[in-house]
């Protein structure tokens, strides 16, 4: 897949010495849905604005279709932005809002009417073009803003927190709908969000940002299952990050934390004190040690707390380590038949070596200190 947009060593520092983007380089592919994901202040919106021409970098370049557009104003770039607050003109109807860009571009009345009607059909609001924004729901306003951003057939659509104004239920349906619209129109979407679930559902690739830099970029599955840094591991999804001692036991490499002694991949070269990472859903409840499977390690813990969330239960286990081990289980028929453990019960768990990953303790400590200071 060819690149449509190339960012070369972009940097941006604001007044007071605040570094928003720090030497960032990125290739964005033709037709992909790329999401810039990270907390407030990580540089994602500044990067998006530099792509759109609303901010100019202190250093570096923006290449679009092989042409340097770094110093081009927004109106001369084949890029449109859908803003967080939709920015619809309140005195214009939906069809007037959608057709505004065509009017400015000097497109004739007949082709504008035809194009606007097609966009209203695409966003599933046929027959509602005469309504003003105040007469539309928030979800309908978002669709109109999206149609307005797409009506000029931009090469790239930039989306700045497009779901932030929606309630939880509407947000869920619009995530899927926006992804379907992307697939239909076929152009490149670049989205900014702090919502990890939103990024996982909608994206071809996710770029996790931290302190103005790219921590990791890849498919949602790659980032979730194979995080390269402790920051990515903890930012995407729930996680256990437990201080552990790594030692060799014959031909085995073992991570020890509290009463746990878990076998690791034999090829690991780590030793000493490390931070042991495992996703809560990768830990299985088993009735006895023999049911764990040949390659899996087992450990026992005492149930400290249980938390219910829809069809999932979170179980916090005391294993004598520095912090509890979190286990996630779906509330399926099998679990209902076996019965949930209660607080104070001792349960046996199993985890395979492939589910375990080690991170440097200093990296994790620095990350925790940064979170505490924020």
C-alpha positions in Angstrom: 0.0 0.0 0.0 1.5 3.4 -1.1 1.9 6.3 1.3 -0.3 9.3 0.8 1.1 11.4 3.7 4.6 11.5 5.1 5.6 13.4 8.2 9.4 14.0 8.5 10.9 14.9 11.9 8.0 17.2 12.9 8.6 19.3 16.0 6.5 22.0 17.7 7.1 23.9 20.9 4.6 26.3 22.4 5.2 29.4 24.6 6.8 28.6 27.9 8.9 25.8 26.4 6.1 23.3 26.2 7.2 20.6 23.8 4.0 19.4 22.0 5.6 17.3 19.2 9.1 16.0 19.4 10.9 14.9 16.2 7.9 12.8 14.9 8.1 10.9 11.7 5.3 8.8 10.2 4.0 7.4 6.9 0.2 7.3 6.4 -1.1 4.8 3.8 -3.5 5.6 1.0 -7.1 4.7 2.1 -6.3 3.6 5.7 -8.0 4.5 8.9 -5.2 5.7 11.2 -5.9 6.8 14.8 -3.6 8.9 16.9 -4.3 7.7 20.5 -3.1 9.1 23.8 -4.0 11.2 26.8 -4.4 15.0 26.8 -1.2 16.8 26.2 0.6 14.0 24.3 0.8 16.0 21.0 -1.9 14.2 19.0 -4.1 17.2 18.2 -1.1 19.4 17.5 0.1 16.7 15.0 -3.3 16.6 13.4 -3.4 20.4 13.1 0.0 20.5 11.5 -1.3 18.0 8.9 -4.2 20.3 8.2 -2.2 23.5 8.1 -3.8 25.0 11.2 -0.4 24.9 13.0 3.0 25.3 11.4 5.9 23.1 12.7 9.1 24.6 14.1 11.0 21.9 12.3 10.3 19.1 9.9 8.0 18.7 6.9 4.6 17.5 5.8 4.6 15.7 2.4 1.2 15.0 0.7 1.2 12.9 -2.5 5.0 13.5 -2.7 4.6 17.3 -2.5 5.9 19.5 0.3 2.8 21.3 1.8 4.5 22.3 5.1 3.9 26.0 4.5 0.7 25.8 2.5 -2.4 27.3 4.2 -5.3 25.0 5.0 -7.5 26.1 2.1 -4.8 25.1 -0.4 -4.4 21.5 0.9 -6.7 18.7 -0.3 -7.5 17.9 3.3 -10.6 18.6 5.3 -11.1 18.5 9.1 -14.2 17.5 11.1 -14.0 19.5 14.3 -14.8 18.2 17.8 -17.8 20.6 18.2 -19.0 20.0 14.6 -18.8 23.8 13.9 -22.1 23.9 11.9 -23.4 27.3 10.8 -26.6 27.7 13.0 -28.3 30.0 10.4 -27.9 27.5 7.6 -29.9 24.4 6.9 -28.3 20.9 6.8 -28.1 21.0 3.0 -26.7 24.6 3.0 -24.1 23.5 5.6 -23.1 20.5 3.5 -23.0 22.4 0.3 -21.1 25.4 1.7 -17.7 24.2 0.5 -18.9 23.6 -3.0 -20.4 27.1 -3.1 -17.1 28.6 -2.0 -15.3 26.6 -4.7 -17.7 28.0 -7.3 -19.5 24.8 -8.2 -22.7 25.3 -10.0 -26.2 25.1 -8.4 -27.3 21.9 -10.2 -24.2 19.8 -9.5 -24.1 21.1 -5.9 -27.7 20.1 -5.3 -27.0 16.6 -6.8 -23.9 16.2 -4.7 -25.6 17.4 -1.5 -28.5 15.0 -2.0 -26.0 12.1 -2.5 -24.3 13.0 0.8 -27.6 13.2 2.7 -28.4 9.7 1.4 -24.9 8.5 2.4 -25.4 9.7 6.0 -28.9 8.3 6.0 -30.7 11.7 6.4 -32.7 11.8 3.2 -35.4 14.4 3.3 -33.9 16.2 6.3 -31.8 18.7 4.3 -34.2 21.7 5.1 -33.7 21.3 8.9 -31.5 23.7 10.8 -28.8 22.3 13.2 -31.0 23.2 16.2 -33.7 20.9 14.8 -31.3 17.9 14.6 -30.2 15.6 17.3 -26.5 15.6 18.3 -25.9 12.4 16.3 -27.6 13.9 13.2 -25.5 17.1 13.6 -22.4 14.9 13.6 -23.5 13.2 10.3 -24.1 16.6 8.7 -20.6 17.8 9.8 -19.1 14.6 8.4 -21.0 15.1 5.1 -19.8 18.7 4.9 -16.2 17.6 5.4 -16.5 14.9 2.7 -18.5 16.7 0.0 -15.4 18.2 -1.7 -13.8 14.8 -2.0 -10.7 15.5 0.0 -7.6 13.3 -0.2 -7.5 13.0 3.6 -10.2 13.6 6.2 -9.0 14.7 9.7 -11.2 13.9 12.7 -10.6 15.6 16.0 -12.3 13.6 18.8 -15.4 13.1 16.6 -17.3 11.1 19.3 -16.7 13.3 22.3 -20.1 15.1 22.2 -22.1 11.8 22.0 -23.6 9.8 24.9 -22.3 6.2 25.4 -25.0 4.4 23.4 -25.0 6.8 20.5 -21.2 6.7 20.5 -21.2 3.0 20.1 -23.4 3.0 17.1 -21.7 6.0 15.4 -18.3 4.3 15.8 -19.5 1.4 13.6 -21.3 3.8 11.2 -18.2 6.0 10.7 -16.1 3.0 10.0 -18.7 1.9 7.4 -18.6 5.4 5.8 -14.9 5.2 5.6 -15.0 1.9 3.8 -17.6 3.3 1.3 -15.8 6.5 0.4 -12.4 4.9 0.4 -10.3 7.9 1.4 -7.7 8.2 4.1 -9.1 9.0 7.6 -6.8 10.3 10.3 -8.5 10.5 13.7 -7.5 11.8 17.1 -9.0 10.3 20.3 -8.1 9.5 23.9 -10.6 6.6 23.9 -8.8 3.3 23.6 -12.0 1.3 22.8 -12.9 3.8 20.1 -9.4 3.4 18.5 -9.5 -0.4 18.7 -13.0 -0.6 17.0 -12.4 1.9 14.2 -8.8 1.7 13.2 -6.7 -0.1 10.6 -3.6 1.1 12.6 -3.2 2.9 15.9 -0.4 5.3 16.7 0.0 5.5 20.5 1.6 8.9 21.5 3.3 9.9 24.7 5.1 13.2 25.5 5.1 14.2 21.8 6.6 11.0 20.5 5.3 7.8 19.0 5.4 5.0 21.5 4.3 2.3 19.1 2.3 2.1 15.9 0.5 -1.0 14.5 -2.8 -2.8 14.1 -5.1 -3.0 17.2 -4.2 -6.7 17.6 -0.5 -6.0 17.4 -0.6 -3.3 20.0 -2.9 -5.2 22.4 -1.1 -8.5 22.2 2.5 -7.4 21.6 3.1 -4.1 23.4 6.7 -3.0 23.0 6.7 -0.6 26.0 5.2 -0.6 29.4 3.3 2.6 28.5 1.5 0.9 25.6 0.8 -2.2 27.7 -0.9 -0.2 30.4 -2.6 2.4 28.2 -4.3 -0.1 26.0 -6.8 -2.2 27.9 -6.6 -3.6 31.4 -3.4 -5.1 32.6 -1.5 -6.7 35.5 2.0 -5.1 36.0 3.6 -6.9 39.0 7.2 -6.6 40.3 8.8 -10.1 40.0 12.1 -11.8 40.4 13.3 -13.7 37.3 15.5 -16.8 37.9 16.5 -20.0 36.1 15.2 -23.3 37.4 17.1 -26.0 35.5 16.1 -25.5 31.9 13.2 -23.2 32.8 13.0 -19.5 33.2 10.6 -18.6 36.1 9.0 -15.3 37.3 8.4 -15.3 41.0 6.0 -12.8 42.7 4.5 -13.7 46.1 3.3 -17.3 46.0 3.4 -17.3 42.1 6.1 -19.1 40.2 5.3 -18.8 36.5 7.2 -20.3 33.6 8.3 -17.9 30.9 9.5 -18.4 27.4 12.8 -20.3 27.5 14.4 -17.8 25.1 14.1 -14.9 27.4 17.4 -13.4 28.5 16.0 -11.4 31.4 17.1 -11.9 34.9 16.9 -10.1 38.2 14.0 -7.9 39.2 11.5 -7.1 36.3 7.9 -6.0 35.9 5.7 -9.0 34.9 2.9 -8.1 32.5 -0.2 -10.2 31.7 -3.7 -9.3 30.5 -6.4 -10.2 33.0 -8.4 -12.2 30.5 -5.4 -14.4 29.7 -5.5 -15.8 33.3 -7.9 -18.8 33.5 -9.7 -20.1 36.5 -9.3 -23.9 36.8 -10.8 -26.4 39.1 -7.4 -28.1 39.9 -3.8 -27.9 38.8 -4.1 -30.8 36.4 -6.7 -29.0 34.4 -4.3 -26.2 33.5 -2.7 -27.8 30.5 0.9 -29.1 30.1 2.6 -25.8 29.3 0.7 -23.5 31.6 1.7 -22.5 35.1 -0.7 -22.6 38.0 -1.0 -20.5 41.1 -3.5 -20.0 43.9 -4.8 -16.8 45.4 -7.4 -15.6 47.8 -10.4 -13.6 46.4 -10.2 -10.0 47.8 -13.0 -8.4 45.8 -15.3 -9.0 42.9 -16.7 -6.3 40.5 -19.5 -6.9 37.9 -19.6 -5.1 34.6 -22.3 -6.3 32.3 -21.4 -9.8 31.2 -17.9 -9.7 32.7 -16.7 -10.1 36.3 -13.4 -8.8 37.6 -11.8 -10.9 40.4 -8.9 -9.4 42.5 -6.7 -12.1 43.9 -4.2 -11.8 46.8 -1.2 -13.9 46.0 1.2 -12.2 48.5 2.7 -10.0 45.8 3.0 -6.2 46.0 -0.4 -5.8 44.4 -3.4 -8.0 43.7 -3.6 -10.1 40.5 -6.6 -9.1 38.4 -8.6 -11.8 36.5 -11.4 -11.1 34.0 -14.0 -13.8 33.3 -17.0 -13.7 31.0 -20.2 -14.6 32.7 -21.0 -17.5 30.4 -23.1 -20.6 31.0 -20.0 -22.6 32.1 -19.1 -20.1 34.8 -22.7 -19.8 35.9 -22.9 -23.6 36.3 -19.7 -23.8 38.2 -20.6 -20.9 40.4 -18.6 -17.8 41.1 -16.1 -17.8 44.0 -16.8 -15.6 47.0 -14.7 -13.1 48.8 -12.2 -15.0 51.0 -12.3 -18.2 48.8 -9.1 -19.7 47.5 -9.0 -20.3 43.7 -6.5 -21.9 41.4 -5.5 -20.1 38.2 -3.5 -21.0 35.1 -1.5 -18.9 32.6 0.5 -19.9 29.6 4.1 -18.6 29.0 3.0 -16.8 25.7 0.7 -14.5 27.8 3.5 -13.2 30.0 5.8 -10.4 29.1 8.6 -8.6 31.0 9.3 -4.9 31.2 12.1 -2.9 32.8 11.2 -1.9 36.4 12.8 1.6 35.9 10.6 2.2 32.9 7.5 1.2 34.9 8.5 3.3 37.9 9.0 6.4 35.7 5.6 5.8 34.1 3.9 5.6 37.5 5.7 8.7 38.8 4.5 10.6 35.7 0.9 9.4 36.2 1.1 10.5 39.9 2.3 14.0 39.0 -0.3 14.5 36.3 
